[in-house]
Amino acid sequence: MYFLTTFVPYYAPFMRMLTVIMMSLLLLSCSEAKVREYALEVVAEYPHDTESYTQGLFFHEGQIYESTGVHGKSTFRKVDMETGKPLKRLDFDKKYFVEGSVVFGDNLYILTWETKTAFIYDAATLEYKSTWKYPREGWGITTDGKQLIASDGSANLFFMNGQFALDRKQLVTLNDRPVRWLNELEYIDDKVWANVYTTDEIVIINPKNGKVEGVIDCRGLLPKSLHGPDTDVLNGIAYNPQTKKIYLTGKNWPKLYEVRLIEKK
């Protein structure tokens, strides 16, 4: 009893100091974990084919490529940015609804939607190589240079090798809630950017833990004056690593935009 009564007066101040330190660290951690919010500044605009129901958009060696959907209209295109017209075009059978696309290694990978089929082409020549049975619905696909990263419209990202063998599945969350409808993907500065289907938002995801670290508000990117009868949702993110420039478009949009992020205060 003597030990306790003499020890407590010395122990209590230490505990109070430790509590203050721990609370400070917790608040700092919460501050660092705050989801950043961004608006867009349009830097430049380019023509975009209004017949392109954009599903995949990416750069490879300075050249922009695009895959487009819809049964009977699905294509893969090597695009002239200045005109929006295809320099080379692959057309697909009407049974296929083409989705995301990406170059990984020496191969071009093109996903399809409900048929769960993936096509592989030679990245340099665009010559057909093989057809694969894909294990889920194809939506978006990108790469970190080491593996393929894909979405299927759920709140999950799928990390795979070049033969579509699954390495891991990662749930994507925003403030601990799943973010569903992940669609077109792009890998930018060690993060995965994803269009959220049917919305005007892009989420910036930490691929290591699936946490959304940023949300980009893209409302009004395409002015209402440019909307036509077939204009559909925002979809299409392309990053040119040679210039560090980012480009956005949408399904059947008349414009492709070079954009810059502006953090909201």
Buried (B, 14 or more C-beta within 10 A) or exposed (E): EEEEEEEEEEEEEEEEEEEEEEEEEEEEEEEEEEEEEBBBEEEEBBBBBBEBBBBBBBBBEEBBBBBBBBBEBBBBBBBBBEEBEBEEBBEBEEEBBBBBBBBBEEBBBBBBBEBBBBBBBEBEEBEEBEEBEBBBBBBBBBBBEEBBBBBBBBBBBBBBEBEBEEEEEBEBBBEEEEBEBBBBBBBBEEBBBBBBBEBBBBBBBBBEEBBBBBBBBBEEBBEEEEEEEEBBBBBBBBBBBEEEBBBBBBBBBBBBBBBEBEEEE
